[in-house]
Amino acid sequence: MIEGWSVVPERAAVDAAGPHAEVAHGDGVTFAYGADALVVIVDAGDRPHGTAVDNANTLMLREPLPSETTQWMNSTSKSKPLLGFVRMTDGCLALGKLCQATSTTAA
């Protein structure tokens, strides 16, 4: 497993999901779903109303997301780790295992 806070090539981050992982891209985010994990790679940058790293403890995934990712996140919550990365210019910063939480805001 990749140690938290290390910078790795994006291929290594995707490979953390396991062999033959399915990959889906959204606005500012890439998901890789495989036998070993669900990997979430978020682009670095300030996107207050989009998918982004919110603070040291929170990674925000905001819709729209690729359609298959909802199923992946639901199936991963009990069976596989959710691994987080931040895409930077020199590779992907490993955040380590993430805890999944949901929140909705009434319109």
Protein Blocks (a to p, Z undefined) as FASTA:
>chain_A
ZZehiacdfklmmmmnoghiacdddehiacdddfkbccddddedddfkbccdfblmbccd
dddddfklmmmmmmmmmmpccddddddfkbccdebjaddddddddZZ
